[in-house]
């Protein structure tokens, strides 16, 4: 079993090879969720993910013969970039097998770190099997993304840094996919501070570790915005570590994660991917579990597709009432649309879109339904706009 000395040895190997990222309190988030929130900014690593730690620790321990042969890994995301980058730094050949559906930007980024990318299979399992075949046929060292003691020890160094920076932490809240991050961090944290509470977080769509640990049978989905923790089968090593060291398990939904991404972007001015926001999502979803505590969160990655981010931001504005759609019924006569837009302006809202609907409506002939998408200051402001329209004699409602 992994022990504290393994993680401390990993920390020594990693010194000078990657960032000791900041771990600081977010006062605004603390006020919003009812506990003291301390953020570990792993999204500031060179490849924007904690995965560098395990990859660097694993590669640093290869013997000369293994270095000469090279390594192979299977990943569609952060593990691929971590292995590719540190292999390039250390002068080691790296072959990365990625599923054919992997977005082109991730493929090119991995190639940019000097790796040979092989696109194979339509599923992660097919890609993994091919990576194993390449390891056997070419004598390459297979670098597993999470079920490897050296990988887990590298990830565990995060807990050493967090407790050095914030020794009074009561709880660590950690996103879980294959379990390498929580396995390593839990070993280190419990050894240094036995009374600390370790909480694992998974998305409701990929609850494999929760099912394994709690004996539940939550159904597994097919996709999530937290693709970094979308793992169907957690590692055997990590399950054993989790049973011994993890105190509690929580599930979050897609909306919680979206909200957390937007909050971190707006409040902390930091960009995280879905998996990186899972810890904050747990605090949003289950505030009573953490009330009054000093809670450490790992912002474990910042690699998010720009189009997905744009959609999440827009949906967040809708949830916050800062982007609203209203419908106004009016007589279809010249000047009415101008009157309506003037009233909206008087109420202090900005018009984003206008849809003038004559045919697809149940209103009487010579009437029109005008849909407006508005930029507002929040839900109360939307209600104020509607009141202003009502006072002017228009029927208006929120859609």
C-alpha positions in Angstrom: 0.0 0.0 0.0 1.1 3.5 -0.7 2.5 5.4 2.3 3.4 9.0 3.2 7.2 8.4 2.5 6.3 7.4 -1.1 4.5 10.8 -1.5 7.3 12.7 0.2 9.8 11.0 -2.1 7.6 12.0 -5.1 7.6 15.6 -3.9 11.4 15.6 -3.8 11.5 14.4 -7.4 9.0 17.0 -8.6 10.9 19.9 -6.9 11.8 22.4 -9.7 10.0 20.4 -12.4 6.5 21.9 -11.9 4.7 24.6 -10.0 4.0 24.6 -6.3 0.7 26.2 -7.0 -1.0 28.8 -4.8 -3.5 27.6 -2.1 -5.4 30.7 -0.9 -8.7 31.6 0.6 -11.5 32.9 -1.5 -13.4 35.3 0.8 -16.3 35.9 -1.6 -16.9 32.2 -2.2 -16.6 31.6 1.6 -19.4 34.1 2.2 -21.6 32.6 -0.5 -21.3 28.9 0.6 -21.1 29.3 4.4 -17.6 27.9 5.0 -14.0 29.0 4.6 -13.0 28.0 1.1 -9.3 27.6 0.2 -8.5 27.0 -3.5 -5.5 25.0 -4.8 -4.9 26.4 -8.3 -3.7 23.3 -10.2 -5.1 24.8 -13.4 -2.0 27.0 -13.3 0.3 24.1 -14.2 2.0 24.3 -17.6 -0.5 21.9 -19.1 -3.3 23.3 -17.0 -3.8 20.1 -14.9 -2.6 18.2 -11.9 -2.0 15.2 -14.1 1.6 16.5 -14.7 2.5 15.5 -11.1 1.8 11.8 -11.5 3.3 11.7 -15.0 6.5 13.4 -14.0 6.9 11.2 -10.9 6.4 8.1 -13.0 8.8 9.1 -15.8 11.4 10.3 -13.4 11.7 6.8 -12.0 12.3 4.9 -15.3 15.6 3.2 -15.5 18.0 3.9 -18.4 16.7 0.9 -20.5 13.1 2.0 -20.1 13.9 5.6 -21.0 15.6 4.4 -24.1 12.6 2.3 -25.2 10.0 5.1 -24.4 6.5 5.1 -23.0 2.9 4.7 -24.2 -0.2 6.1 -22.6 -3.9 6.2 -23.4 -5.8 9.4 -22.8 -8.1 11.8 -24.5 -7.2 14.7 -22.3 -5.0 15.9 -19.4 -3.0 12.7 -18.8 -2.0 12.7 -22.5 -0.6 16.3 -22.2 1.1 15.6 -18.9 2.9 12.5 -20.2 3.8 14.2 -23.5 5.2 17.3 -21.9 7.4 15.7 -19.3 8.5 13.0 -21.7 9.7 15.7 -24.0 11.5 17.5 -21.1 13.2 14.3 -20.0 14.2 13.2 -23.6 11.9 10.2 -23.6 9.9 9.0 -26.6 6.1 9.2 -25.9 3.4 7.5 -27.9 -0.2 8.6 -26.9 -3.2 6.6 -28.1 -6.3 8.7 -28.4 -9.8 7.7 -29.5 -10.8 8.8 -33.0 -13.5 11.1 -31.5 -10.9 13.2 -29.6 -11.3 17.0 -30.5 -8.6 18.2 -32.9 -7.4 20.9 -30.6 -6.4 18.2 -28.0 -4.7 16.1 -30.6 -2.6 19.0 -31.8 -1.8 20.2 -28.3 -0.5 16.7 -27.4 1.5 16.6 -30.7 2.8 20.1 -29.8 4.5 18.6 -26.7 6.4 16.2 -28.9 4.3 13.1 -28.6 3.5 10.6 -31.4 -0.3 10.5 -31.4 -2.1 7.4 -32.6 -5.8 7.7 -33.2 -7.4 4.3 -32.6 -10.8 3.1 -31.5 -14.2 4.7 -30.9 -14.1 4.1 -27.1 -11.6 4.6 -24.4 -11.5 0.9 -23.8 -10.5 0.2 -27.4 -7.8 2.8 -27.2 -6.5 1.4 -24.0 -6.3 -2.1 -25.5 -4.4 -0.8 -28.5 -2.0 1.1 -26.1 -1.3 -2.2 -24.3 -0.7 -3.9 -27.7 1.9 -1.2 -28.6 3.6 -1.6 -25.2 4.0 -5.3 -25.8 5.0 -5.1 -29.5 7.5 -2.2 -29.2 8.7 -2.7 -25.6 7.2 0.6 -24.4 6.4 1.3 -20.8 2.7 1.7 -20.3 1.8 4.7 -18.2 -1.7 4.2 -16.7 -3.6 7.4 -16.1 -4.6 6.5 -12.5 -4.1 2.9 -11.4 -0.3 3.1 -10.8 1.4 3.7 -7.5 3.9 6.2 -9.0 1.1 8.1 -10.6 -0.9 8.1 -7.4 2.1 9.2 -5.3 2.7 12.1 -7.6 -0.9 13.3 -7.3 -0.7 13.0 -3.5 1.9 15.8 -3.4 -0.9 18.3 -3.7 -2.0 17.4 -0.2 1.5 18.0 1.1 1.5 21.5 -0.4 -2.0 22.3 0.7 -1.4 21.4 4.4 1.9 23.2 4.3 0.2 26.4 3.1 -3.0 26.0 5.2 -2.3 23.6 8.1 -5.6 24.3 9.8 -7.8 22.8 7.0 -10.7 20.7 8.4 -11.8 19.1 5.1 -10.5 18.3 1.7 -13.1 18.0 -1.1 -11.7 16.2 -4.1 -13.1 15.3 -7.6 -13.0 11.6 -8.4 -12.7 9.8 -11.7 -10.3 6.9 -11.6 -9.4 7.8 -8.1 -5.7 8.6 -8.4 -6.0 12.1 -7.1 -8.1 11.3 -4.1 -6.1 8.1 -3.4 -2.8 9.9 -3.2 -4.1 13.0 -1.4 -6.0 11.0 1.2 -2.9 9.0 2.1 -0.8 12.1 2.6 -3.5 14.1 4.4 -4.5 11.4 6.9 -0.8 10.7 7.7 0.0 14.4 8.3 -3.3 15.2 10.0 -5.4 12.1 11.1 -8.4 14.2 12.0 -8.8 15.8 8.6 -12.0 14.8 6.7 -11.6 13.7 3.1 -14.7 13.9 0.8 -14.9 12.5 -2.7 -17.1 14.1 -5.4 -18.4 12.5 -8.5 -20.9 13.6 -11.1 -24.3 11.9 -11.1 -23.6 10.7 -14.6 -20.4 8.8 -13.7 -20.8 7.5 -10.1 -18.6 4.4 -10.4 -16.5 5.0 -7.4 -19.5 6.1 -5.3 -21.2 2.8 -6.3 -18.1 0.8 -5.4 -17.6 2.5 -2.0 -21.2 2.8 -0.9 -22.8 -0.3 -2.4 -25.2 1.9 -4.4 -26.4 1.2 -7.9 -26.7 4.7 -9.5 -27.1 4.4 -13.2 -24.2 5.5 -15.4 -24.7 8.1 -18.2 -23.0 8.6 -21.4 -21.7 12.1 -21.3 -20.9 14.9 -18.8 -19.3 18.4 -18.9 -16.9 17.0 -16.4 -15.3 14.7 -18.9 -12.0 14.6 -16.8 -13.8 12.5 -14.2 -16.0 10.5 -16.6 -14.5 7.1 -15.7 -16.5 3.9 -15.9 -14.2 1.7 -13.7 -12.0 3.3 -11.0 -8.6 1.8 -10.3 -8.2 -1.2 -8.0 -5.3 0.4 -6.1 -7.4 3.6 -5.6 -10.4 1.7 -4.4 -8.4 0.1 -1.7 -6.9 3.5 -0.7 -10.3 5.1 -0.7 -11.9 2.4 1.5 -9.2 3.1 4.1 -8.9 6.9 4.0 -12.0 8.6 2.5 -14.7 9.7 4.9 -17.6 10.6 2.7 -18.9 10.6 -0.9 -21.1 13.2 -2.6 -22.7 13.4 -6.1 -23.3 16.6 -8.0 -25.4 17.3 -11.2 -24.5 19.1 -14.4 -26.2 22.3 -13.3 -24.1 22.5 -10.1 -20.9 22.1 -12.1 -22.0 24.8 -14.6 -22.7 27.2 -11.8 -19.4 26.5 -10.1 -17.5 27.1 -13.4 -19.2 30.5 -13.8 -18.6 31.5 -10.1 -14.9 30.7 -10.4 -14.6 32.7 -13.6 -16.5 35.7 -12.3 -15.3 35.8 -8.7 -11.8 34.4 -8.9 -11.1 35.3 -12.5 -9.9 31.7 -13.0 -10.8 29.3 -15.7 -11.6 25.6 -14.8 -12.9 22.7 -16.7 -15.9 20.7 -15.4 -13.9 18.3 -13.3 -12.0 21.3 -11.8 -15.3 22.8 -10.6 -16.7 19.6 -9.1 -15.4 20.4 -5.5 -17.1 23.8 -5.5 -20.2 22.2 -7.0 -20.4 20.0 -3.9 -20.3 23.0 -1.6 -23.1 24.6 -3.6 -25.2 21.4 -3.6 -24.5 20.3 0.0 -23.8 23.5 2.0 -24.9 22.0 5.3 -22.2 19.3 5.1 -19.5 22.0 5.3 -21.0 24.8 7.4 -18.3 26.7 9.4 -15.5 24.5 8.3 -12.1 25.3 6.6 -12.4 23.5 3.3 -9.7 22.9 0.7 -10.7 22.5 -2.9 -8.5 21.4 -5.8 -9.1 23.2 -9.1 -7.6 20.2 -10.8 -7.8 21.3 -14.4 -8.4 24.3 -16.7 -8.7 22.7 -20.1 -12.2 23.4 -21.4 -13.5 23.8 -25.0 -14.2 27.5 -25.7 -17.6 26.7 -27.3 -18.7 24.7 -24.3 -17.4 27.6 -22.0 -19.4 30.1 -24.0 -22.6 28.0 -23.6 -22.0 27.6 -19.9 -21.5 31.3 -19.4 -24.7 32.1 -21.3 -26.7 29.5 -19.4 -25.3 30.9 -16.1 -26.5 34.4 -17.0 -30.0 32.9 -17.6 -30.0 31.2 -14.2 -28.9 34.4 -12.5 -31.6 36.5 -14.3 -29.0 38.6 -16.1 -30.2 37.2 -19.4 -34.0 37.0 -19.6 -36.7 36.3 -22.3 -40.0 38.1 -22.0 -43.1 38.1 -24.2 -45.2 41.2 -24.8 -48.7 41.1 -26.4 -49.6 44.2 -28.4 -51.7 45.6 -31.2 -50.0 45.2 -34.5 -50.0 48.9 -35.3 -47.1 51.3 -36.3 -45.1 52.6 -33.4 -46.0 49.9 -30.8 -42.7 48.1 -31.1 -40.9 51.5 -30.7 -43.0 52.2 -27.6 -42.1 48.8 -26.1 -38.4 49.1 -26.7 -38.5 52.6 -25.2 -40.2 51.4 -22.1 -37.6 48.6 -21.7 -34.8 51.2 -22.0 -36.5 53.4 -19.4 -36.5 50.5 -17.0 -32.7 50.2 -17.5 -32.5 46.9 -19.5 -30.7 46.3 -22.7 -32.3 44.4 -25.6 -30.2 41.5 -27.0 -32.7 40.0 -29.4 -36.2 40.9 -30.8 -38.6 38.3 -32.3 -41.8 39.8 -33.9 -44.3 36.9 -34.1 -47.5 37.3 -36.1 -48.3 33.8 -37.5 -47.2 31.4 -34.7 -49.4 32.7 -31.9 -52.9 32.1 -30.5 -53.5 35.8 -30.2 -56.4 37.4 -32.2 -55.7 38.8 -35.6 -54.2 42.3 -35.7 -52.3 41.4 -32.5 -48.7 40.4 -32.3 -46.5 38.7 -29.7 -43.1 40.3 -29.3 -40.4 38.3 -27.7 -37.4 40.2 -26.3 -34.2 38.8 -24.9 -32.9 41.2 -22.3 -29.7 41.9 -20.5 -30.6 42.8 -17.0 -29.0 43.1 -13.5 -30.8 40.1 -12.1 -34.2 38.6 -11.3 -35.5 41.6 -9.4 -34.6 43.9 -12.3 -36.5 41.6 -14.7 -39.6 41.9 -12.5 -39.2 45.7 -12.5 -39.1 45.7 -16.4 -42.3 43.7 -16.5 -44.0 46.1 -14.0 -43.0 49.1 -16.1 -44.6 47.5 -19.2 -47.7 46.6 -17.2 -48.1 50.2 -16.0 -48.0 51.3 -19.6 -50.9 49.0 -20.5 -49.0 46.1 -22.1 -49.5 42.5 -21.2 -46.0 41.1 -20.6 -44.7 37.9 -19.0 -41.5 36.1 -18.5 -40.9 33.1 -20.8 
